[in-house]
Amino acid sequence: MFVAWQRHAESIRSDALFRDPLADWLTGTLADHPDMRHCTQMVWQVLGETPSFPAYFTIRTRYFDDRIEAALRDGVRQIVTLAGGLDGRPFRLTCPPDAEWFEIDLPDMCRFKQSVAHLADLRPRCHWHPVAADLTGEWLTALTDAGFDPTRPSVWLIEGLLMYLSDADGDALLATARRAAAPGSQLLLEHLQTTMLGEAGRSSRNRVESQGARWLSARDDVPHWLAGHGWVGLVHAVDDPAIGLGREVGPQPAGWLAAAIPDRAVSAVPPARSVSLSPTPSPEHLEVRAVRLPNSTYFTRGWRLPEVAPDFRVEDVWVLPARGARHEFAELVRQIADGDGAFEGERVAMFLHVVRQRLGAWFGLDRPGAGLDARVVSLRARLPEDAAFRDRGPDQRAAPWVSVYQNDREWVGEYASRTVHALMHVGWVSDATTDYRGEMTILVRPNGLLGTLYMAFIRPFRRFVINPAFFRMVARNWQRHRTIIE
Ligand SMILES: C[S@@+](CC[C@H](N)C(=O)[O-])C[C@H]1O[C@@H](n2cnc3c(N)ncnc32)[C@H](O)[C@@H]1O
């Protein structure tokens, strides 16, 4: 009801960013109910302590409204709200009549909302399915029984719920949603920042507890957390002006809003333990799909490289066919640096490699003075005093990449010629289905027009010949290693 009150307060503003008839009906009709009177008192008290509180709910509501409507415009026809509560969206958003809107909540809440909708004479804009289930248990069956089709794209909305769940229940929720999210789906979620579980959040917690609820979790590693459950996306602090639509949200209450899509790589690359290969598979027998991820993935992993290389452009992000335990990252780095069996049996890739060397020699692309510490200064010169950047890591034996730094989840190499200053970032991403998997990002700073043209020229060769050959090499070496340790 507290949230409904906030949405009602927004609805009656002349410059309202949304209007919510369900919230209006509730606050008007139940004004004399003891729960609503208690809620009204709370609202005034909170306003006195934290004047930016209403803006928090407004921005959070509009953030999700806009993304749901955009997905519906793009043709998605299934929305799943996990903990629908008294959210009025199915009754107010622009929604094609053939869309299916599933709202899961506890049985009492589902019944209450259905009677509110009936009494207030609110008509859903599409097919509305209240689904009574406990989100800390097995709820996917109830959802599919209600008509949800996991083979079709869907939007998943988790708003005002995660903080009331334990970390383990939140983990299970993201993993189940990922399992049921077909390609083209989206996950929208809100969570609290951990500061809200400390002194800064005390008065908000008191309010929540006076209403009979309790916050059990909060997090500051949302991009990582999403990635660990097979989602990649963008995360904003709620007070980020980029999503504020001109409203100022203060630092309290502190929360995150995220919009993510399924990470294709998680289902596309089978877990290492299920791969059955001969101890020394030949390249012909290795089926390695080159899985490219959205460039934005690089910014959602919590890597340290963006801090020191903000002027480099992301060229592409790839899944590396290597999965393993946290400590096995060092082995992956060793294998790539050694380049054991580089381009073994890869005739086309070898041919291109030789052609590139010849071109470099003819046009002086790699001549002394064209590269590191001559035309460009090594990235190492920018590294701050920080344990994450202390170890240099190995240079590559079979390729011109010179190591910049290595820590327990990142290894960065650099290369410079007359045309480009490039970085290769190899990362170790924690994954819900196994432990960790490799990811490679190439970043570039082309040298003027020549560099830009050169990058455009080599892009198709890199993407369709060199990279697949490189991934096959990584897969071959990784599987030899796994065969040895398993
Ligand atoms: C703060 S309300 C948020 C409702 C809605 N998402 C919104 O933003 O308006 C929290 C909702 O979570 C629901 N909820 C809490 N624990 C739940 C559980 N274990 N299973 C299903 N729903 C739950 C409550 O019934 C309540 O409707």
The ligand as a MOL file (V3000), in Angstrom:
LIG
                    3D

  0  0  0     0  0            999 V3000
M  V30 BEGIN CTAB
M  V30 COUNTS 27 29 0 0 0
M  V30 BEGIN ATOM
M  V30 1 C 6.5400 -4.1750 -2.0350 0
M  V30 2 S 5.4130 -5.2190 -2.8540 0 CHG=1
M  V30 3 C 5.8540 -4.8880 -4.5290 0
M  V30 4 C 4.7620 -5.1740 -5.4700 0
M  V30 5 C 4.9730 -4.7340 -6.9110 0
M  V30 6 N 6.0550 -5.4270 -7.5530 0
M  V30 7 C 5.1340 -3.2370 -6.9990 0
M  V30 8 O 6.2570 -2.7680 -7.2190 0
M  V30 9 O 4.1520 -2.5490 -6.8670 0 CHG=-1
M  V30 10 C 6.0520 -6.8060 -2.5140 0
M  V30 11 C 5.1910 -7.9610 -3.0110 0
M  V30 12 O 5.9350 -9.1650 -2.8900 0
M  V30 13 C 5.0390 -10.1920 -2.5820 0
M  V30 14 N 5.8130 -11.3170 -2.0230 0
M  V30 15 C 6.6340 -11.2850 -0.9530 0
M  V30 16 N 7.1640 -12.5110 -0.7400 0
M  V30 17 C 6.6650 -13.3150 -1.7060 0
M  V30 18 C 6.8310 -14.6890 -2.0200 0
M  V30 19 N 7.6070 -15.4860 -1.2850 0
M  V30 20 N 6.1860 -15.1940 -3.0810 0
M  V30 21 C 5.3650 -14.3970 -3.8340 0
M  V30 22 N 5.1850 -13.0880 -3.5880 0
M  V30 23 C 5.8080 -12.5560 -2.5320 0
M  V30 24 C 4.1130 -9.5490 -1.5880 0
M  V30 25 O 2.9090 -10.2770 -1.4450 0
M  V30 26 C 3.9240 -8.1860 -2.2090 0
M  V30 27 O 2.8280 -8.1540 -3.0710 0
M  V30 END ATOM
M  V30 BEGIN BOND
M  V30 1 1 1 2
M  V30 2 1 2 3
M  V30 3 1 2 10
M  V30 4 1 3 4
M  V30 5 1 4 5
M  V30 6 1 5 6
M  V30 7 1 5 7
M  V30 8 2 7 8
M  V30 9 1 7 9
M  V30 10 1 10 11
M  V30 11 1 11 12
M  V30 12 1 11 26
M  V30 13 1 12 13
M  V30 14 1 13 14
M  V30 15 1 13 24
M  V30 16 1 14 15
M  V30 17 1 14 23
M  V30 18 2 15 16
M  V30 19 1 16 17
M  V30 20 1 17 18
M  V30 21 2 17 23
M  V30 22 1 18 19
M  V30 23 2 18 20
M  V30 24 1 20 21
M  V30 25 2 21 22
M  V30 26 1 22 23
M  V30 27 1 24 25
M  V30 28 1 24 26
M  V30 29 1 26 27
M  V30 END BOND
M  V30 END CTAB
M  END
